[in-house]
Amino acid sequence: MATTVGNTEISAPVTTLRHRPGRWIDNWNPEDPVFWAAEGKAIARRNLRWSIYAEFLGFIIWQLWSIVVVLLPASGFTLSTSESFWLISLPSLVGATLRFPYTFMVARFGGRNWTIISATLLLIPATLLGFVVQDPQTPFWVLLIVAALGGFGGGNFASSMANITYFFPQKEKGWALGLNAAGGNLGTSVAQLAVPIVVSIGASFSLGLPLAGWMWIPLILISIWGAWKYMDNLSSAKADFAAAAAALREPHLWVLSLLYIGTFGSFIGFASVFPKLIADNFPEFSSFQIGTASLSFAFVGALVGSLSRPYGGRLADRFGGARVTIAAFALMIIGSLALMTTVDAGSFWTFIGCFLLLFVAAGIGNGSTYRMIPNVFAARGAATAGDALAVNTQRKGAAALGLVSAIGAYGGFVIPQVLAAAKNASDSYVPAFAGFVGAYVVLLLLTITIYAIPRATLAGHRI
């Protein structure tokens, strides 16, 4: 018996799913085109929708303190510059670290089961935040612990991306992972937009700042329910520790990680400090009143950075990842240089324009650098084809995606700490941006030298 897919007649599917209790699925094979068209695509897309939603909430909780810190002084809290930036940066440090174990949790527990667990963990920082911000006398170490727990949301990216990888065929992984990543990144922008509005309206009902945490609890409960009811576990999802170990021994993994710190790390780092920088340098523009609601302009930075990420991947497909990444770093150098002259100059709209350029460039570089990873490992596979001990190229490339995403997220900790050090040392953020310019120049030169110029170690390929 044959089935027609498009204009091609294909034999009957060799894939027959077996469903077991707990929504476990055996014999999953998305590379079977007949099975994929008849049954697999609908299942995969259903899981993708709920994965995006859960990851979106993970990013919200991960970056919640970026906007809460700005609202604390109005509630009677007195924090030093260092304390404020620790509250902003510690969730990124914890989240980046959690991405390593989270990468393997899907294979251990199942994608549906781990989504339920990881979403449930988000209830802890969301609930505790609502309690600790009620009393201005709350010790700083308590605030720091609750902020650190927000790192649970940062780990969700790794497990969510790993889970979706198993569901889709090779030809559709890029599209699915791009949607999953973009949906998560938007959580930062939504948190910075929604929290000031809800907190200011809630103040009229004697609630106020605690709502910054509690407002997300119903949405988290929906994600837990959705994962339980609509997502699936794949028995074919296996942790590839051998590939991860082989990828860690590959020098290019560490070079790509540096580039990803410069792109994604810059995006998440600048997104987390943007509300604080506006409040410090332009307090009169920190919020806008619309009726009884307060609106922060800071959400625009994370928004444009998130929306520009998919274009980075598309441009990389057309022009090559190295060329697009080089252009992104060049724009980030221009943006940082411009900020050195405007951050203390008192021109808010010039400051915003320069920062938006930085966000767009970081978003594009984020997408292009991530797209470079499988291409680099494919080129390395071609260059070492004679090595009988080499781990399969595709397996190493897949493992590298998770490892690079984890290492790159540490930029979300580094950037706020550099800004805090500059502010404490010179009462200005200008030295920090000078340091960022230097770092981006080094990363640009690395990209040119290693990936834009054909090299024997990459089988003569230009990435």
N, C-alpha and C positions, 0 to 999 in steps of 0.2 A: 504494500500500500504506500502511495506517495502523497505528499502534501506540497502545495504551491505556496512559496513565500516570495512576494514580489513577482518577478517574471521567471523565477527559478523553481524547478521541480525538485524537491528534496525527499529523501526516503523518510519513512516514519521515524519519529523520535526514538532514540535509544534510551532516553531518560524516563524513568518512572519513579515519581516521588513517593516516598513513604513517610507518612505523618505519624508521629508518636506523641504521647501525652506530654504536656508542658510546651506545646508548640515547637517541638523538635522536628526538623526536616532532614531526611536521609536522601542520598543520591542526587544532591543539587549539582547541576551541570549547566551553567549559563552559556557555555560554548556550543551547546547543541542548538542550532538555529530554529528547529521546529519546536522543541520544548520552550525555547525563549519566547518565540512569537505566540505560542498557544497558552502558556501558563506562567513561565518564569518572569517575564517583564512586569506583569501586574503585581506579582508578589514582591519583586525587588523594589518597585516604585512605591509600594505601600510602606515598606520598611524604610525607604529613603525619606519619605515625608515625615515620619515620626522621629527619625534620627535627626533630621534638620531641626525640628522643633526642640528636641531635648538638648541638642548642642547649642542652639540659640539661647536657651535659658542658662546653660552652663557658662557661656560668655558673659551673660548679664551678671550672674553671681560673682564670676571671676573679677570683673571690672567695676563692681558696685562701689567699692571704696574710693574710686577715682572721683566720683561726684559727691559721695557722702562727706569726704574730708573737707570739701569746700563749704558744705552746709553746717559743719560742726560749730564754728565760731558763733553763728547766730543763735545756737542753742546753749551757749554759755561755756563751751569747751575752749581751753587755751592750750594751743599746741605750738611747739617750736617748728622751725623749718624742717629740721631733721626728723622730728616725730611725724609730721605730715607726710613727708616723702617715704618714710618707712611704712606707714599705713597704705600708701598707694602702691609701693613696689613689692611688699612681701607676698601678696597673693600671686604675683607673677613668678616669684622665686619658687613658691610651693607648687604652683600649677605646672611650671616647666619640669620640675623634678618628678611630679606624679605622672607625667606623660610617658616616662619609661616603663613603669609597671603597667599602666593602663593599656599600653599597646598590646600586651599579651593577655589581658583579662577576657577579651571576647572568645579567644580560643579555649580558655580555661572554664568559663561559666556559660558561654553562649551569648550572642549579640542581644537578644531580647532580655535575658536575665540580667546581663551586666548593665543594660540601659536602665532597667528598673532600679538596680542597686545604686548606680551612679547618680540617677535623678533623685533618689531618696536622700542621698548624702547632701544634696543641695539644700534640703530643708534645714540642716543644722546651722550653716552660716546665715541663712535668711532669717531664721527665727531668733537666733542669738543677737544679731545686729539690732533687731527691734527692741531688745531689752537693754543692751549696754549703752545705747545712745540716749536713754531717758534721763540719766543722771550725769551732769557735768563733772561730778566728783569721781566718776568711774576711773580707776587706775589705768594708766597708759598701757601697762602690760596686758590688761584684760582686753582692751581695744585691739592690741596687736595680735593676740591669740585668735580673736574672732575674725580679724582681717585675714590671718593666715589660713583659716578654715575656708575662706573664699577660694583658695587654690584648688579645692575639689572641682570647681567649674572649669579650671584650666586643663585639668587632666582629661576631661570629657572629649576634647578634640581628638586625641590620639586613639581612644577606643572607638569613637564614632567613625573615624576615617577607616580604621582597620576593619570594622564590621561591614561597612558599605563596600569595601574592596572585594569581599568574598561574594557579594550578591550579583555583581555585574560582569558581563563578558569583557574581555580585554579592550575591544573597540569602543565600549561605552564607559569605561572606568573614569576617563578624564572628565567627561561631562558630569557624571554622578558625583565624583569627588569635588569638582568645582562648585556645584550647587551646595553640597554639604558644607564646604569651607566658607563660602560666601554667606550662607544662612547663619552660621555661627558668628562670623565676624561682625555682622549687623547687630548682634546683641549688645556690644559696647555702646554703639550709637543710641540704641533704644533706651538703655539704662540711663544714659546722660540726658536724654530728652525727657523721659517719663518721670524720673524721680523728683526733680524740682517741681514739676507740675502737681504731682500727687501730694507731695509733702506740703506745698503751700496751700493747696485746697484743704488737705486734712487738718491743717492748723486751725481752721475755722471750727473744727469739731473736736478740738483738744487732743488730736492724735499727732500730727506733725511728723517729725523725723523718724519715729519708729516705723512708719509706713514704708520707708525706703527699703526695709527688709521684708516686712510682712506682706506688702502688696504682691510679691511674687509667689507666695505660698499656694494660692489657688491654681496658678498656672503650672507650678511644679507638680501639683497633685494630678492635674490633667495629663501631664506628660507621663507620669507613672502609670496612670490608668490606660493611656493610649498604648504604651509599650507592652503592658500586660495583655491587652485585648487584641492588638493588631500586629505586633512584631513577631518575628520568628527567630529560632536558634538553628544554625546550620551545623550539622555534625561534621561537615567537610572543612570547617574552619579549624585550622591547626596552627599552633605557634611554631614559627620557624626559627628556633634558636641558633641553628647552624648558620643560616643566612645572616642573622643579625651579628653573630660573632665575626663572620667573614667580612661584612660591611664595615664593622668597626676597625678592622685591620687595613681597610682601604684608605690611603691618604686622601683621595678625592672626597671621601665623606666629610673629612674635617675641613677641607677647603670650602665645600658647599655649605657646611654648617656656619662658617664664618660669614659667607655671603648672605645666608638666611637670617643670621643675627642682624646684619646690616639692613635687610629689607623688612621681613616680618617683625623682627625685634624692634626696629624703629617704628613700625606702624603701631604695635601694641604699646610700646613705651611712650610714644608721643600722645597716643590716644588717652592713656591713663593720666598723663600730667597736664593735658591741655586745659581742663577746667581750672586747675591750680594756677597755671601760668597766667590765664586770663584774670583770675581773681587777684593775683599779686600785682600784675602790671597795669591792669585796666579795671579796677574794682567797680567803676561806674557802669561797665559793660558786662559784668559777671552774670547778670540776669536781667530779663525784661519782663515787665508786668503786663499781663493780658487779663484784665478783670482782676479776679482774686488769685489767678494762677501765675507762678513765676516760670519763666522759660530761660534755659541756659543755651547760649549760642555754641557751646563747646561740642555738642553732639554732631555738628556738621563735619568736623575733622574725621572722626571715626566713620561717618557715613560715606564720605567721598573716597576714603581709603578702602573701605569694604567694596564699594561698587566698582572701583578701578581694578581690583585684583583679577577678575575674570578676563579683562582686556589684556592684562599682562601675559596670561597664558595664550590668548589668541594671537597676540603679536609675536610671541615666541614661536608659535607654530609656523607663522608666515616668514619671519625674518631671522629666526634663530634666537635661542634663549640668551646666548652671550651678548649679542648686539643689543637686545632690549634691556638686559640687566645693566650693561654699560651706560646706556642712555638714562636709565633710572637713577643710577648713582651720580651721573653728571647733573641731573636735575636736583637731586638731593644736596649736592655740593652748592649749587646756585641758591637753593632755598635756604640752606644753613648760613651761607655767606650773607644773604639779604637779611636774615634774622639777626645777625650780629650787629647790623647797623640800625635795625628798627625796634628790637625788643625793648630798648631803653629810651627810644626817641619819642614816645608818646602818641604815635599814630596808630590807632586801633585797627583801622581798616587795612593799612599797609601790613601790619602784623598778621592779620587774618589771611590776607592774600598770600603772603610768604609761607605761612603754615599750611594753607590748603595746597599749595604747590608741593610742599614736602610730603603731605599725606597722599596726594595723587601719585607722586613718584614712588613712594614706599609701597603703595598698593600695587602698582604696575610691576615693580621689582619683585614684590612678594610672589605674584603669579608667575613671572618669567623664571625666577630662580627655582621655584618648586617644579616647574616644567623641565628644567635642565637636569634634574636628578636622574630620571630613568634614561635620558639620552646619554649622560655621562657614563652610566654603568653599562649601557649597551655598547658604547664605544670601547670601554675597557674590556668588555667581553670579547669584542672583535680583535683587540690588541693582544689578548692573552688566550686566544682560541686553542693554542697548543698545550695549555696547562691542564693536564688531566686532573689535577687536584682542585681546580677552581670550582667554587660553588656556582650553580646555574645563575647566569647573569640576571634573568628576570627576578629570581628569588632575592638576590642581593639588592637589586634596585628597589623592590617592594619593601624590604626591611629598611633600606636607607630612607625612604619617605617618612617613616615613623620616627626614626632616630634624628634626622635633620630637623623635623618639626619640633621635637622636644628640645634639642640644643638651641635652636633659633629663638625659642620662647624666653630664654634667659635675657634677651635684650630688653624685655619688659621690666626686668629688675635693674639692669645696668643703667639704662637711660635716666630713670628718676634719681638714682643714687649719684650719678655724675652731675645732674642739675642741682641737687641738694648740696653737694660738695662745693660747686662753684658759687652758689648763693651764700653759703656760710663763710667761704674764704674771701670773697670780694664784694658781697652784697649785690651781685649781678649775675645774670645767667649767660652773659656774653662768653666767658671763658669756656663754658660747656659746649656752646655751639662751635667755637673754634676747634675744640677737640673732636666734635662730630665731623667737621670738615676734613680734618686730618685722617680720621678713620675711613670716611667714604672715599677719599683719594686713594688710600692703600687698597681698599676693596675693589675700586675701579681698575687699578693697575693689575691686581691679581686676576681679575676676570679677563682682561685683555691678554695678559701673558700666558695664562693657562688654558683658556677656553676659546678665545677669539682667533688665536694663531694656531694653525694645524700642528699637532704634535704626534710623535711616534707612539707615546704612551696612550693616546686616544685613537690609534689606528689611522692617524692622519686626518681625523675628522675635525671640523670646526663646529663647536656645539651651538 
